[in-house]
Amino acid sequence: MDISVVIPLYNEAESLPELTAWIERVMAENNFSYEILFINDGSTDDSWEVINTLAERNPAIKGVSFRRNYGKSPALNTGFRHAKGDVVITMDADLQDSPDEIPGLYRMITEERYDLVSGWKQKRYDPLSKTIPTKLFNATARKVSGIHNLHDFNCGLKAYRNKVVKHIEVYGDMHRYIPYLAKNAGFNRIGEKVVHHQARKYGKTKFGLDRFVNGYLDLATLWFTGKFGAKPMHFFGLLGSLMFILGFIAVAIVGLTKLYNMHAGNHYTLVTDSPYFYLSLVMMILGTQLFLTGFIGELVVRNSTRRNSYEIESELNITD
């Protein structure tokens, strides 16, 4: 099968017939073999009934319906598990992503040998309250992830080589950082394609401004787990040791200063009267706690069943 189109949706009953007809036309014009996977994320409207009706006339249409709303990341992860096409295309169900982009995305994966291609909605039909935070968000994501050629990490229109989606796990709200997840899994050929963005035709957006706050927190999580997830002592142990050493030096300076003043006959105060003494103690305590946190993290990693799980590209003359 050439293409699997994975479409997560929540309350998009009005747009589904038009979107499906559009995808079918594109596939027929390009003679692609395909499947359309609708992931109904606990919709409260007639979305699931519409999907069933569409599937009755086209066996290429498949669907999964969640009992309640879990979010876009679980929906995408479920779609990825079921996708069988050589190339997996994701798009939103609100008609803001154009299916006419599918042939170009497919060629970039199959002919230009990209692992992942992300759409870039260079001209957007969104209000400034959404576009300005999006630009700041993407600039931060480029800096932290090291993927400098992407302008829009969160674009719903993306194409993947099938093995990419089988080797990443999208959870929480990590759909915003799928290129970063792919990079951490060893898929470094990540490209971008300028795509057409259309104004929403039906319904209203499902995302609020809180996604930007959550997005930065998720980015910090990905950065930390990618860099120190398998070796937490390298972060907590180093930071804790530095804080303990600095605190110990500070305590020693406070004590030696008092001893010097006593020996020289100068006026001196009790060590416990100095605020620096207490700050030093706090640093030593925090340093010890951070070091122990790293040690506990190492014990957790040591007992993990995935501690020696590595992504193997290929093998030659290997027998078990």
N, C-alpha and C positions, 0 to 999 in steps of 0.2 A: 504494500500500500504506500502511495506517495506521501500523502498529507493527512495528519490528524489536526482538526481545528478544535481547540479547547476553549469553551466559552463559559466562564463563571457568570452567574446572574442572580439578581435579587429584585423581584417585582418589576420585570421588564416584559410583561405579557404583550403589550402593544407593539413592541419593536421586533419581536421574534419572527413572525411570518415574513416581514420585509427583509430582515437580516438573512434568514435562511434562503429565501429566493435569490438574494444577491450572491451569496456564497455558491449556491448551486449553479448559477449562471457562469460565474468565474471558473469553477471547476470544469464545467462542460466545455467552455471555450478553449481551455488549455489541455483538455483530455487527461486530467488528473484522476487517479483513483484516490478516494478520500473517505473520511468519516468525520462527522460533526458530533462532538461530545459536549452536551449541555450539562453544566453542573448547577443545579437549582439549590441555591444557598438558603433554604428555608423561606421561600417567598410566601407572602400572605395573599397574593392576588391569584390569577388564573394561569400563571406561568407554566406550571407543571402540566395542566390540562392542555395548554397550547402545544407543549413539547410532544405530548402523547399523540395529538392529532397530526402534527407534522411527521412524526415517525411512522405513522400508519401508511403514508404514501411514499416514504423514502426510507428504505432500510439502512441507509448510511447514517441516519440520525440516531444517536444513542443518548442516554441521559442517566444522571444520578441525582436523586433528590434527598437533601438533608432534612432531618426531622425539624431542625430549628436553624436559625441563622448563626453560622460559625465565623464567617469572614472570608475574604477573598483568598488568603493564603491556603487555608484548608481546602477550599474549592479547587484551586489550581493544583495542589498536591494530589488530590484525588483524581483529577483529570490526567495528570502526568502518569499516574500508576496504570491507568487504563489505555493510554494512547498507544497505538500500534503503528502509526505511520513513520516512514523514514525521517520526515520533517514534521515537527510539531509547531503549529501556529497558535498563539494565544491572542484573543481580542476581547474587548468588552462588548456587552450586548446592547448598548444604548445607541448604536448606529453612529457613534463619534469616530470609530475606527472603520476605515474603508476596506472591504474585502478585495477591491481592485489591487491592493498592495501585495496580495498573496503571491502571485507569480514572481515578482521581483525579489521578495524575501526568500522564496523557495530556491531561486537561482543562486542567490548569495550563499546559501548553505551548501547546495549540491555542486555548483560550478566553481565558486570562489573559495570553497572549503572552510567557511567560518563554522565555529562551534555554536555561536549564538549571534543573532542580529537583533538589535533593539531599534524600534522606531523612534524618530525624533519629530515631534509635532512643532516644526519650526514656526509656523503661523498658527496660533491658537485662538479659539473662539471662547475664551474664558475671561472672567472679570479680573481686574488688577489685584483684587484681594486674594486671588488664587495664583496668578502668574508670578507675582513678585516673590512670595514665599517659596514657590517652586524653584525659581532661579537660584535663590540662596541655598535651598536644600540640595539641589543638584551640584552646586559648586562645592559644598562641603563633602558630598558623597564622592566626587571625583578626587578630591584631595586625600581623603581617608582610604579609599579603596585602591588608589593608584591606577584606576581605569580612566585615563584622561581624555579618551576620544568619545565618550558618551555625554550627550547634552541632556538626556531625559531618562533617568534610571527607571522612573515609575510609569513609563508609557506602557499601556496594556497590550499594544500590538508588538509582538516579538516572534522570532522564529528560532527554533532550536534543532540541533541534531538530536535524534531520538536518544542516543546514549547519554546526552547531557541531562535530560529530564529524569532519567533512570538513576542518576548518580547524585542528585541533590534532593534535599528535603526542605520543603517550603512550609514553615510553621509560623504561628503567631501572626505578625504583620510583615513577615520577611519578603513578601512579594515585591516590595519596593526595591529590594536589593538582590534580585535573582542574578544579575551579572556578577555581583560580588560573590555570591554563593558558588556560581559556576567557576569563577577564578580560583576560589579556595579549594575547589574539587579538582583543579588541574586543567581546566579548559580555558586556555588563554587567548584563543583566536576569537575575539569579540569585536563585532563590527556594528555599524550604525547606518540606518537608511532614513532619509527624510521622507516622511509620510504625510498624507493629507489628513487634516483634522476638520471634522464637521461639527457644527453646532448641534447640541442635543435636540432631538425632534420630539421625544415623548418623555413624560415623567420629570423627575428632578434628580440631582446628584445625591449619592448616598454617603458622601464623605464630608466631614467637617474639618475645622481648623485644628482640632486636637491631633489630627494625623501628623502634622508637622512636628509637634512635640514628641509624640510617640516614635516618629521616624528617626529623630536624632538619637533617642535612647536605644532604638534597635540598631542603629549604625554603630554606636559605641559597643554594644554587645557583640556584634559581628567582628569588629576590629579586635576586641579583647580575646574572644574565643579563637579567632583565626591566628592570632599571634602567640597567645599564651595558654590556649585551651588544653594542650597536651603537656605543658610544662609550667604550671602555675607558680612553682617555687622561683622561677626565673623573674617573675614580677613581684610577688608578695615578699619572697625571701630577700631579694635585693633591696626593695624599698624599706622593709622592716629592719634589715641590718644597718642601712645608712642612718635611719632615724635613731636606732639604739646607740650607735657609735657617736653620733652628734650629741645626743642627750648625755651619754657618759662623759664625753669631753667637756660639755658645759658644766656638769656637776663637779668634775675634777677642777675646773677653773675656779668655780665658786669656793670650793674647799681650800685650794691652794692659795687663793687670794686672802682668805681669812688667816691661814697659817703664816703667810708672809707678813701681814699686818701685825699679828701677835708678836712675831719674832722681832720686827722692826720697832715695836712700841707704838705703832700708829693706832688710831681709833679703828675699831672693827665692830661689826654686827654679827649676830648669830646667823648661821647658815640658813636656818629656817625663817629668818626675817627677810630673806632675799626672794623676790618673785621669780628670779631666774632659776632658783633651786626647784621650785614647783613645776615650772615650764620644762625643765630638764627631765624631771621625773615623769611627766606626762609623755614626753617624747620617747623615753625608754620603755614605758608601758605600752604605748602604741606600737613601737617597733617590735616588741616581743609578740604582741597580738598579731601583727601582720605576718611575722615570720611563722607563727604557729598556723595561721590561715593558709599560707603556702604549703606547709607540711601536711596539713589535713587534705588540701587539694591534691597533693601528690599521692596520698593514700587512696583517694577516690579514683584518680586516674589509673593507679596501679591495679586496682581491683575491677576496672572497667573491662567488659568483654571486647571492647573496640580499641584497646590500647595499642594493638599491633595490626589494626585494620588499615590497609593502604590501597589506594586506587591503582590497579595494575592495568596498563594499556594493552600489553600483549605478552605472550610467552612463546618460547621456542624449545622444543625437545624437553619439556618438563613433564615428568610423570610422578604421580603420588604413590 
